[in-house]
Amino acid sequence: MRKVSFAEFGGPDVLELLDAEEPHAGPGQVRIAVRAAGVNPVDWRLREGQVLGAHPLELPAGLGLDAAGVVDEVGEGVDGVGVGDPVFGEGFDTYAEFAVLSAWARMPEGLTFEEAAGYPSVVETALRVIREVGVRPGQTLLVSGASGGVGSAVLQIARDRGIPVIGTAGAANQDYLRDLGAVPTTYGEGWVERVRRLGHVDAALDLAGSGVIRELVELTGDPRRVVSIADLGAPEYGVRFSGVAGSVPDALAEAVGLIARGRLHIPVEKAYPLADAAAAHIDSQAGHTRGRRVLLV
């Protein structure tokens, strides 16, 4: 099979599409013929050697956590799913023609493989940070970097729970945030005052890692009311850096329910052939994403 791999840490150019041995499902796992794989910021952070404490790996290594595809091998102890079933979920080395998943769910009706590959890690992360920041219905949540995959999920989950959101994003994504139920404003010079004019902030999420932790603490008045998934320096300000996943099966189950009720939709901004993983990483690192980026197999 073909698989994206890298033998040294570095820029996008270290990624190679190589022939590799097929993986096989172990106990409690399924293997899928991958149709699409999600591209997450953690992927390029791993490629650069940034987050090895939370995600240890040995080189050469593959990449990818999220995928959607068709089950073609079922491990011991697995029930409720069989060969030929379309599923989406989370595993390892999903930038490949075959991948093993450790958490999965049947694909909701009407969702394409391309769309489904963008949900697993994004929804788990969104649910986790909303829980960790402790925001409740009626309290206002500020989301910095709100137009990407996690931001798109946070905004819609918050709307479903009755949590008002102020979201920051580029000028081109203001209407997109508004469509997802947020009160939008732009980042850049003067953004803190623009947020203050929009109202009191009870809690805040940093999803972009754009060096705004100090300002988020200032706006909330309490570092315990701020959570970051993107700024490794956040703990210096007393802010929690959230990098350890919670229950992915529970997150997938909630995602399926939200999708079925029409309360969650994460668009795919761009899809790339598997051979163009480096280009997907370059675009992901550049930011300004609206929704998700995926690789097609």
N, C-alpha and C positions, 0 to 999 in steps of 0.2 A: 504494500500500500504506500501511498504518498503521505508525507507528514512534514509540517514545518518544524524545523529544529534550529538550535544555535549552539555552537561549541565554545563561545567566549562571550563575556558581557560586553555590551557596547551599543552602538547606534543601530538603526533599522537594517543597515547593510550586513549585519551578522546573521540575519535570518536566511535560511536555505530551505528549499523544498527538496526533500530527499526520499529515497526508498527506505522503508523501515519494516520491521516485523510487525505483524498485526497483534494487537492486544487481545486478551480474552477475559470474559466476565468471571470474576471470582464470586465467592459466597456473598449474597446480598447485593449483587451488581447486575447490570445489563450491559450488553454491548450494542451499539447502534451503528448502522451505516449512516454516517453524518451527511446531512443535506445542507446544513448551514451551521456556522460557529460564531458566537458573539465575540466582539472585540471589546475588551475592558481596559481601563487605565492600568489596572494591576498587571496586565500582560506586558506592557512596555516598561513598567517599573521593574518587573522581574528580569526582563531582557537587559536592563541597565544595572541589575544587581542591587536595587534599592531596598527591597522589602523581604530580604531573605530570612529575617527573624521570624516573621509570621508565615512565610511560604518557603521553607528550605528546599533546595534542589541541588542536584549534582549535574555537572556538565559532561557530555552534551545533554541538552534538555529540550523537551517539547514545550508548547504553550497552549493556553486555552482552558477555560473553565466551563463555558456554556456551549450548549449545542442542541440542535433539534434534528431528528432523523427517524429511521425505522429500526425497530428492535430486530436484531438478527441472532442474538445469543442471550440466553437467560441463565444467570448463575444459580447455584444451589440456595434453596430457601426463599426464592423469589416467587411470589404469586400475584395474581391480579393483572399480569401483563404477559403477553406472549409474542413470539416471533411474528413480525409483520405489523405490529402496532406502531402507530406514529406517536412519538413522545418528545418532550423537551425537558431538559434538566441540566444538572451540574456534575462534572466529573473531572477528568484531567487529560491533558494533551488533546484537546478537542480540535485543534487546527490540523485535522487529519481526515483520511477517508473512513476510518473506523475509530471509535472512541468508547471507552468504558465510562458509564455513568454510575455514580453512587447515590444520586437522588434524582427522581424523575416524576413526571405526571403525564397523563394522556393529553395530547394537544387539544385545546378547546376548539369547538366547532367554528369553522370560518377563518381560523388562523393559518397562515402559510408557514412553511418551515423557516423561511427567511425572517418573518416577523417573530416567530416563537423563539428563535435562537437569541433574541435580544432581551428576553425577560428574566431568566433565572437569577443571576447574581444581582442584577439591578433591583428586582423587587425585594429580594432578601435584604440587600443593603438599605433600601428605602424604609422597609418595615423596622429594621434594627435601629437606625439612627433616630427615627421618630420616637421609638420606645426609649432609647437611651437619653435623648434630650428632655424627655419628660413633659412634652407639650400636651395640653388637654383641650378638649372641645371648647371653643370660645376664646382661647388664647391665640395670640398672633405669632406666627412662625416666620422668621426671615430666612430665606434660602439664597445663599450666595453661589452663583453658578447654576441657575435653575433650569436651563434649557436642555441639558444633556440627558442621558438615559436615566440616571438616578434621580435627577431633578424632576424629570417628567413623571416618574413614578411617585415621588414624594408629593408633588402638587396634587395629583389625582387622588392619592390615598388620603391626604389631608382634607381635600374637599369632601370626600366620602364620609369622613369622620367629623365634619363640622369645625375644622381648624382653619381659620383665615390665614392666608399666606401672602407675604410680600416677597417677590422674587427679583433678583438682579440677573441681567443678561445683556448681551449686545443689542444695539439699536434694531438690528434686523429681526430679533426674536421677541420683541415686545408684544406683538399681537399673538404670537404662539403661546406665551405665558398667560396672556389674558384669556385665550380660548381654554386653557387648562384650569381656569378658576382663580388665578393669582392676580394680585395687584402688581403690575410690573414697574420696574425702573431700571435705568442703565447703570452700569458700573463706570469706573473712571472718576476723574476729579469731581469732587462735590457729592459723591454718592451717599455719604453718611447723612448729610443734611437733607438730601432728597428722601431718604428713608424716614428720617425724623418727621418730615412734613406729612408723610403718609400715615403716621400713627405710632403708638407705643409698640415696642417689640418685647415679647415675653421669652422667646427662645430663638436660637439661630443655628443654622447648619452651614458649614463650609464644604462645598462639594467640588470646588475648582482649584483649591490650593494656590490662590492668587495673592497671598500675603496680606489677608484682611483679618486675621485672628484678633489682633489688638482692637480693631474697630468693632468687631462683633461683640467682644467682651464689654466694650464701652456702651454699645447700644442696649445690651441686655442687662448690664449692671452686675453680672455674676458669671464667672468663667464656667461654673457648673451648668449653666444654661446654654452652653455652646458645645457642639460636637463637630469634629472635622473628620473627613475620610481622605483628605488630600494633602494636608500640610503636616509633614513629619515633625515640624517644630512647634506644633500646637501645645504639647505638654509644658513648654517653657512659660506659657501664659496661664497654666492651670487648667487648660482645656483638654478634654478627652479626645484622643485619637482613636477612632473606631476602625479596627482592621481585622477583627476575628469574627468570622461568620457565625450566625446562630443556626437555627434549625431550617435547613433548606427545604425539606419535605413540607414543613408547615407553611413556609413562604410560597411554595409552588401551589399548595392547596388554596391559599388565600388569593393568589394571582388568578387561578382558574375561576374562582367565585366572582372576583371583580370583573374579569373579562366577560364572563357569562352574563353579568348584570349590566354590561355596557358602561362600567365605571372606570375601566382602565384600558388605554390604548397607547402603546409606545411605538411611534413611527420609526421606520428605518430610513435614515438620511442617505446612506450610501451602502451598496453591496459590492464586494470585490471578489474576483476569483481567488482561490486558495494561493495561487502563485504570487499574488500581489499583497501578501501579508505585510510586507515592509511599507507599502504605500498606505495601507490602512493604519499602521502605527504612526506614520508621519502625520496623517490627518488627525488622528486621535490626540496626539500630543499637542497639536496646534490649537485645540479647543474649538470653541464656537459651534459645537455640535448641537443639532436639533434632533433629539431622540438618539438613535443607535446606529452603529456601524457593524456590519457582519461580513463574514467570509462565506462564499458559496462553494460547495464541493460538488 
